Amino acid sequence: METPKVSCICLTENRVEFLKKAINCFNAQTYSTRELLIVYPENDYNTANFLTDNKVENIRSLILPTGNQLSLGEKRNYAIDNCKGDYICNWDDDDWYHQDRLNVQINSILLSHKPVSLLAYVLMYDKINKEAYLSDLRMWENTLLCHKSIFSSFSYANLNKSEDEVLVNKLISNNLIYPVIMPQLYVYVFHGNNTWQEDHFNRFYKMSQKLRPESSLLITKVLEEDISIQEASRVLSSREILYQFCYV
């Protein structure tokens, strides 16, 4: 099977501790033909210094000029224009990714002949209360992986919130999405400093399945990096975790 190059886009700003974990997840991916494009503002010296001290061959930087007032959606579109891959993958700096995320989503696209892959369920983690959930069924915008060519017809909306929801709704309307049911591939984290506020996450929690305390404890250990990404990926894919998920 072909192995097209995937460009993962990570927008960040003065969040080096988050960025380190996002890079660790990227480096642990089992899919080899990939790059990580880290996008940050010119005056973010913390990120710049960290990346200078930690150069990796398949990680590049894209610096936004100081004073540039691009919306979040415009920043995403600008980043896509500067990607080298055949496929684009969203890679938020504050979430966690299973080592097989890229591999599964790319193969789902190649096998389904759809240009877009999204996860239909994700794991959600409330860092404040240390509780984990299986999300409700929806096309989770933050899990987007798609062929770069779709951006010749579609783009992120010029917004600072819901810019990805507008895009995904258009992709749904045009029958371009293949949904993947593997929630263990992605942990969506609420930490109190997200783009969306707590009430946004609370609405999702009410529609989600709260996991057993031992599962929440395990995901806490995963996010605190008490176990390796490889071991975390294995455990989250185990029968003990997956069997408790109620999808219907």
Residue, then its C-alpha position, 0 to 999 in steps of 0.5 A: m500500500e502506498t505511503p503518502k506524506v502527511s503534514c501535521i499542523c500544530l498551532t501554538e503560542n507560549r505553551v512549551e509544556f503542551l508542545k513537548k507532549a504533542i511532539n512526543c506523540f508525533n515522534a511516536q507515530t508508527y506511520s513514517t512518512r510525515e512532517l510536523l509543521i509548528v506554527y507560532p507568532e514571531n514574538d513567541y521566544n519561548t517556543a522559538n528557543f525550545l525548537t532551536d534547542n530541539k531540532v528534529e529532521n521532520i519537524r519544521s517551523l512556520i513563523l507568523p509575523t508580529g502584528n499579524q491579526l489573522s483569525l484562527g481559521e486564517k492561520r490554519n489556511y496559511a499553514i496548509d499553504n506551507c505544508k509539503g505533504d499530500y495529506i493534512c492532519n490537525w495536531d492540537d498542542d494540548d491533546w494526546y494521540h495514540q501511536d497508530r493515529l496517522n496509520v489508521q486514518i490514512n489507511s481508512i482514506l486509502l481503503s474507503h476512497k474518501p478524501v477525508s477521515l474523521l473520528a466519530y468518537v474520541l476520549m474526553y478528559d477533564k483535567i480539572n476533575k481527573e475524569a474521562y469520558l467516551s464522547d457522543l457520536r459526531m464528526w469530531e472536527n479536531t481529528l481531521l485528516c484529509h487530502k490536501s486537494i480538498f482545500s482547493s474547494f474548501s477552507y477553514a472559516n475566517l473565525n476564532k471559534s467554530e472555524d473547523e465546524v464550518l469546514v466539516n459541515k461543508l465536507i459532510s454536505n458534500n459526502l467527502i468523509y469516512p468516519v472511523i470508530m476508534p476513540q482510543l486514537y485521540v484524547y481531547v483534553f480540557h485543562g482550563n486554558n482551551t479555546w472553548q470555555e468550561d461550559h462548552f466541555n460540560r455540554f459534551y460531558k452530559m452527552s458522553q459516557k463517563l468511564r470507570p474510575e480506574s480508566s480515568l486514573l489510567i488516562t491521567k497517567v497517560l497524560e502525565e506521561d507516567i507511562s510511555i506513549q507506546e505502552a499507553s497506546r497498547v493499554l488504551s487498545s486493550r479489551e479492558i478499556l474498549y469493552q466498556f465503551c457503549y456506542v449505541 
